[in-house]
Amino acid sequence: MVIFLYSGCTLFKSGDVRVMLAGYPLLDEFTINTDKDKVCLDGEDIQCSTLLFKQGNEGFFLDGLTSISVKKLVIEANPEVEFKTPKMTQIFTGIIEIFFSGKSPVIHNILPRELYMASVLGAEMGDSFHDEALKAQAIAIRSYLRAREEMTSGMNDSGGIKNSPGTDMSFRGISFATQRMQAAVQATRGERLFLKDGKPALPLFHSTSGGVILRDEVFSSTIEKPVCDAVLKKDYDAQGSILSSESPNFRFSFFLSDKELCLIAERDGFEISSVKQLYFPETECVDYLYLQAADGEKIWLKGFDFLSRGQRLGFFREGSIQFRVEKEYGGFQIVGNGFGHLCGMSQYSAQALAQKGWTYMEILDFYYPEYTLRKTGDL
């Protein structure tokens, strides 16, 4: 590993992917071990055992002692570099760029495309999933990545694809790129999903459906312009059982105090007398929550915003918009099914279909009926 502290540009190779490390790990405090590695500061070699960064401080600290004021840190990981944080350790390869602007650093990882896809596959599914489910997910990952790149010109020269929760795809370093993940990527090499008119498809996917697969349009639904046809398909097998029912994330339940719900609604001190749900038609999926105060004031909170804000604040981890709210003393009990946004392929449902003998092509056709699978020269 070679570490450069400078403000120059980084060579970006054709076929590489630039990933913004915004979600995994949460790098507001991290340590990079530099034992036996080369550290260059302004063109001169220096000796140190660790590089330590803590949010709120300006720059890095060598061995926790000497402060360095830099705009950019570049790590050439050969073969890998280890980021240690208070919560987890992440291993990356390729090039790490760390930009300092403000209190928190902006961190990018540049690495080969297929290694990135294999790592995302491992983070999204993992070795416990059936080969056919892995292949279906690999194609969805490739299609999403290529569509994002083609639809956003110059993305590789700017922020790149993100890995934060709820934004783009999970990427947690190369330790997730196991041999099975790499094999699934290679077995489907060049295969992508397209719209019927030939334009690149941007397939969504999630962990666990609650029995319905929603159309992507649900994200843009508003009070003034609700989505009336929200259900793409029912997620049941031939016997009438929900395909994802064996998922460990199928059911969820958590309690929110009045104060916590006010914080999620960004109205601290709001006195809630009742909460009602506005569902998408023919579903138990919440389009909007209606918060009523005793004095008559009311707040409309979109279901997806409720989930993302609550998870970001740490009040709960699991959940989907398929839930109901039950009033209890001091707060509200939230009970529901599913995990994720419920759009596109349900990963645990794909697993159930693969175990029933479905091929990855049949799985993709089931969850993406509006798309077509094609093999391209995009290798």
Stockholm file with secondary structure:
# STOCKHOLM 1.0

chainA/1-379         MVIFLYSGCTLFKSGDVRVMLAGYPLLDEFTINTDKDKVCLDGEDIQCSTLLFKQGNEGFFLDGLTSISVKKLVIEANPEVEFKTPKMTQIFTGIIEIFFSGKSPVIHNILPRELYMASVLGAEMGDSFHDEALKAQAIAIRSYLRAREEMTSGMNDSGGIKNSPGTDMSFRGISFATQRMQAAVQATRGERLFLKDGKPALPLFHSTSGGVILRDEVFSSTIEKPVCDAVLKKDYDAQGSILSSESPNFRFSFFLSDKELCLIAERDGFEISSVKQLYFPETECVDYLYLQAADGEKIWLKGFDFLSRGQRLGFFREGSIQFRVEKEYGGFQIVGNGFGHLCGMSQYSAQALAQKGWTYMEILDFYYPEYTLRKTGDL
#=GR chainA/1-379 SS CEEEESSCCCCCCTTEEEEECSSSSCTTEEEEECTTCEEEETTEEECCSEEEEETTSSSEEETTTEEECCSEEEEEEEEEEEEECSSCEEEEEEEEEEEECSSSEEEEEEEEHHHHHHHHHHHHTCTTSCHHHHHHHHHHHHHHHHHHHHHSTTGGGTTCEECSTTSSCCCCCGGGCCHHHHHHHHHTTTEEEEETTSCBCCCCEESBCSSEEECGGGGGCCSSSCCSCCEEEECBCTTSCBTTTTSTTSEEEEEEEHHHHHHHTTCTTCCEEEEEEEECTTSSBEEEEEEEETTSCEEEEEHHHHHHHHHHHTSCSCCCSBEEEEEETTEEEEEEECBSCCBSEEHHHHHHHHHTTCCHHHHHHHHCTTEEEEECSCC
#=GC SS_cons         CEEEESSCCCCCCTTEEEEECSSSSCTTEEEEECTTCEEEETTEEECCSEEEEETTSSSEEETTTEEECCSEEEEEEEEEEEEECSSCEEEEEEEEEEEECSSSEEEEEEEEHHHHHHHHHHHHTCTTSCHHHHHHHHHHHHHHHHHHHHHSTTGGGTTCEECSTTSSCCCCCGGGCCHHHHHHHHHTTTEEEEETTSCBCCCCEESBCSSEEECGGGGGCCSSSCCSCCEEEECBCTTSCBTTTTSTTSEEEEEEEHHHHHHHTTCTTCCEEEEEEEECTTSSBEEEEEEEETTSCEEEEEHHHHHHHHHHHTSCSCCCSBEEEEEETTEEEEEEECBSCCBSEEHHHHHHHHHTTCCHHHHHHHHCTTEEEEECSCC
//
